[in-house]
Amino acid sequence: MSGVIVTNPPKAELKDVDALAGFGVATVSEAMGRTGLLGPGIRPVQQGVRVAGTAVTVLSWPGDNLMIHAAVEQCGEGDILVVTTTSPCTDGLFGELFATALQQRGVRGVVLNTGIRDTQELRDMGFAAWSRAVSSQGTVKATGGSVNVPIAIDGQVIRPGDVVLADDDGVVVVPRERVRETAEKSEAREAKEAATRAAFVEGQLGLDRYGLRETLQRLGVEYRTYEEHQEQGA
């Protein structure tokens, strides 16, 4: 497998990335029309952490972390390393030594469509990580791959410089051209949810606030007393 290492790809502005970091993954995905999510199999190794950064992408051979070593050189302040392989792999491609090198370069975290190891050490050092699996299985450094090329995880295309936002609920990718727009839509959505939350505190039901009684009626859902239901023989 040959490959390429692309240097200095375009990236979203960090001020826009930081604005997006104020919102949760669910909010951002909803603001983009319920798009951008990686699958639920990518999970955090820690809890209570949210990070956003610009993607440095890696395409590696299964069981081989050579291209992660190559990618470290391409990483800088505000980045998130995003790794996938040419076919499914749960080996522990990433651990504490990689995290040490990346943390020194200002990298905010890692998202792996593979396995990860040294999870306790990563939590202790405060390096945020999301992965497909946790595995102590080691790797080799023998096969070429690519850095900073478009990759796909769970059907979601991630380009270098796109924004990756990750928290306890998962991972979402925002195209670099849509970051500012998405932050604005996320802010509007949070304001709407705050009004709804206040209404629920006051006792309003979602059935009424969202006009769902009409939906139930349109779908033919009936209200019956217990006695009526028993008489119907249901």
Disulfide bonds with the S-S distance in Angstrom:
none
